[in-house]
């Protein structure tokens, strides 16, 4: 039980550090802004995994390979869509290879299209971040200049009071 508590405390420390990093906060905002796109991405991914996994099961189930069930075939689809390609399962029939090739092409398009939306939202958020940072810097400089002018004017008044006395 103690090792678990130490791990949780370590994770909590890291999470506390995140709030001090403006860039990590920016990433969190971008993810929050892209939540609907990411949800859509996940739903489409699940549909693709189930569809291609089922199709590959029925195509490759007659062969002596690792497509033993629809879940095993879905694992193949997950690995193929993510373009990891472990090589533990692969189609052996011509139709299976054709379906696998179609899946790889579709997955490249699938991965590329949402990224354009996410990157454009990140660019907009980063521009706002830079504008806010610049405005904050300008406000600090303006405050410093006002403070310095007040300090100089109070010093000159005290000098005038000392010289008249």
C-alpha positions in Angstrom: 0.0 0.0 0.0 2.9 2.4 0.7 4.3 2.2 -2.8 0.9 3.1 -4.2 0.7 6.2 -2.0 4.2 7.3 -3.0 3.3 6.9 -6.7 0.1 8.9 -6.3 2.0 11.6 -4.4 4.6 11.8 -7.1 2.0 12.2 -9.8 0.3 14.9 -7.7 3.5 16.8 -7.4 3.9 16.7 -11.2 0.4 17.9 -11.6 1.0 20.8 -9.3 4.0 21.8 -11.3 1.9 22.0 -14.5 -0.1 24.9 -13.1 3.1 27.0 -13.1 4.0 26.3 -16.7 2.2 28.7 -19.1 3.0 26.5 -22.0 1.4 23.4 -20.5 -1.6 25.4 -19.5 -1.8 26.4 -23.2 -1.7 22.8 -24.2 -4.5 22.0 -21.8 -6.6 24.9 -23.3 -6.0 23.6 -26.8 -7.1 20.1 -25.8 -10.2 21.6 -24.2 -11.0 23.6 -27.3 -10.5 20.5 -29.5 -12.6 18.2 -27.3 -15.4 17.9 -29.9 -12.9 17.1 -32.7 -11.1 14.6 -30.5 -14.4 12.9 -29.5 -15.3 12.6 -33.2 -11.9 11.2 -33.9 -12.3 8.6 -31.3 -15.8 7.6 -32.5 -14.7 7.3 -36.1 -11.6 5.3 -34.9 -13.8 2.9 -33.0 -16.1 2.4 -36.1 -13.1 1.8 -38.3 -11.6 -0.7 -35.8 -14.8 -2.7 -35.5 -15.6 -2.6 -39.2 -12.2 -3.6 -40.5 -11.7 -6.1 -37.6 -15.0 -7.8 -38.5 -14.3 -7.8 -42.2 -10.8 -9.2 -41.7 -12.1 -11.9 -39.4 -14.5 -13.2 -42.0 -11.9 -13.0 -44.8 -9.0 -14.5 -42.9 -10.8 -16.9 -40.5 -10.5 -19.8 -43.0 -6.7 -19.4 -43.1 -4.3 -20.8 -40.5 -3.3 -17.5 -38.9 -3.9 -15.4 -35.8 -7.3 -14.0 -36.8 -9.0 -16.4 -34.3 -11.8 -14.0 -33.2 -13.2 -10.7 -34.0 -11.4 -9.2 -31.0 -8.1 -10.5 -32.3 -8.9 -9.0 -35.7 -9.8 -5.7 -34.0 -6.3 -5.8 -32.4 -4.9 -6.1 -35.9 -7.0 -3.1 -37.0 -5.8 -1.0 -34.0 -2.2 -1.8 -34.8 -2.7 -1.1 -38.5 -4.6 2.1 -38.1 -2.0 3.5 -35.7 0.6 2.5 -38.3 2.6 0.7 -35.6 2.5 -2.7 -37.4 3.9 -5.2 -34.9 3.9 -8.0 -37.5 2.3 -10.5 -35.1 -0.8 -10.7 -37.4 -1.0 -10.0 -41.1 -3.4 -11.1 -43.8 -2.4 -14.0 -46.0 -5.2 -14.1 -48.6 -5.3 -11.7 -51.6 -8.6 -10.2 -50.5 -7.2 -9.8 -47.0 -4.1 -8.0 -48.3 -6.4 -5.7 -50.4 -8.5 -4.8 -47.4 -5.4 -4.3 -45.3 -4.0 -1.9 -48.0 -7.3 0.0 -48.1 -7.2 0.3 -44.3 -3.6 1.7 -44.3 -4.6 4.3 -46.9 -7.7 5.3 -45.1 -5.8 5.4 -41.8 -3.3 7.8 -43.2 -6.1 10.2 -44.3 -7.9 9.6 -41.0 -4.8 10.6 -39.0 -4.0 13.6 -41.2 -7.3 15.4 -41.5 -8.1 16.1 -37.8 -4.5 17.2 -37.2 -5.0 20.2 -39.5 -8.0 21.3 -37.4 -6.1 20.7 -34.1 -2.9 22.5 -35.4 -4.9 25.5 -36.6 -6.6 25.8 -33.2 -3.2 25.5 -31.5 -1.9 28.3 -33.8 -4.8 30.5 -32.8 -4.4 29.7 -29.1 -0.6 30.3 -29.3 -1.1 33.7 -31.0 -3.6 34.7 -28.3 -1.0 33.5 -25.7 1.7 35.6 -27.3 -0.6 38.6 -27.4 -1.6 38.2 -23.8 2.1 37.8 -22.8 3.1 40.9 -24.7 0.2 42.9 -23.2 1.2 41.7 -19.7 4.8 42.7 -20.4 3.7 46.1 -21.7 1.5 46.6 -18.6 4.4 45.8 -16.3 6.6 48.2 -18.1 4.0 50.9 -17.9 3.6 50.2 -14.2 7.3 50.4 -13.6 7.6 53.7 -15.5 4.8 55.2 -13.5 6.3 53.9 -10.3 9.7 55.3 -11.3 8.3 58.7 -12.1 6.5 58.8 -8.8 9.7 57.8 -7.0 11.7 60.5 -8.9 9.1 63.2 -8.2 9.0 62.3 -4.5 12.8 62.5 -4.3 12.9 65.8 -6.1 10.2 67.1 -3.6 12.3 65.9 -0.7 15.4 67.6 -2.1 13.5 70.8 -2.5 12.2 70.6 1.1 15.7 69.9 2.3 17.2 72.8 0.4 14.6 75.3 1.7 15.0 74.3 5.3 
